[in-house]
Amino acid sequence: MENNMRTWKFENGITVKEEEFDQDLHIFAVYNGEQFLGRIYPEDIDAMKSCIEDLDAGKDPITEKWEDGCGNGCTLDGWGE
């Protein structure tokens, strides 16, 4: 099986890695350099596609003040699992 998971790297040191989660629904692990900050859990496929569109457009979850899908804000302090 082919691994089509993508990685986005931003100039401010934030890296977002797409990960398999629930069949076609993927989640996004967020790092500040090597430091793991947390994961973003899109509600559904449409929300996942919206995240990918924003990432492709150069929007990182920290600067854009995203939420992780579990009610936690995405910050440089991290938000855990």
C-alpha positions as CSV (number, residue, x, y, z in Angstrom):
1,M,0.0,0.0,0.0
2,E,1.3,3.4,-1.0
3,N,2.0,6.0,1.8
4,N,0.7,9.4,0.4
5,M,1.0,11.2,3.8
6,R,2.3,14.7,3.3
7,T,4.5,17.0,5.4
8,W,4.3,20.8,5.5
9,K,7.3,22.8,6.8
10,F,6.9,26.5,7.6
11,E,9.6,29.2,7.8
12,N,8.7,29.8,11.5
13,G,9.9,26.2,12.4
14,I,6.4,24.6,12.5
15,T,6.1,21.3,10.8
16,V,2.8,19.5,10.2
17,K,2.7,15.8,9.3
18,E,-0.4,14.1,7.9
19,E,-1.1,10.7,9.6
20,E,-3.5,7.9,9.0
21,F,-6.4,7.8,11.5
22,D,-9.8,6.3,10.5
23,Q,-9.9,4.9,6.9
24,D,-9.9,8.0,4.6
25,L,-9.9,10.5,7.5
26,H,-6.4,11.7,8.4
27,I,-5.1,13.7,11.4
28,F,-2.2,16.1,11.6
29,A,0.7,16.0,14.0
30,V,2.2,19.4,14.7
31,Y,5.8,20.0,15.7
32,N,7.9,23.1,16.6
33,G,11.2,21.9,15.3
34,E,11.7,18.5,16.9
35,Q,9.2,19.3,19.8
36,F,5.9,17.5,19.4
37,L,3.0,20.0,20.2
38,G,-0.1,17.9,19.5
39,R,-2.4,16.5,16.9
40,I,-5.3,18.1,15.0
41,Y,-8.4,15.8,14.6
42,P,-10.7,17.1,11.8
43,E,-14.3,16.3,12.4
44,D,-14.9,14.8,8.9
45,I,-13.4,14.5,5.4
46,D,-14.6,18.0,4.4
47,A,-12.8,19.5,7.5
48,M,-9.7,17.4,6.7
49,K,-9.7,18.7,3.1
50,S,-10.1,22.3,4.4
51,C,-7.1,21.8,6.7
52,I,-5.1,20.5,3.7
53,E,-6.1,23.5,1.6
54,D,-5.1,25.9,4.3
55,L,-1.7,24.1,4.8
56,D,-1.1,24.2,1.0
57,A,-1.9,27.9,1.1
58,G,0.9,28.4,3.7
59,K,-1.3,28.7,6.8
60,D,0.2,27.0,9.8
61,P,-2.0,25.9,12.8
62,I,-0.1,28.0,15.4
63,T,-0.1,31.3,13.5
64,E,-3.7,30.8,12.4
65,K,-4.8,29.9,16.0
66,W,-6.5,26.6,15.0
67,E,-8.2,24.4,17.4
68,D,-7.3,20.7,17.6
69,G,-10.8,19.3,17.1
70,C,-11.0,18.4,20.8
71,G,-11.6,21.9,22.1
72,N,-7.9,22.8,22.7
73,G,-6.2,25.8,21.1
74,C,-3.0,25.1,19.0
75,T,-0.2,27.1,20.7
76,L,3.5,26.9,21.0
77,D,3.0,25.6,24.5
78,G,1.5,22.5,23.0
79,W,-1.8,20.8,23.7
80,G,-0.8,17.1,24.0
81,E,-2.5,14.1,22.6
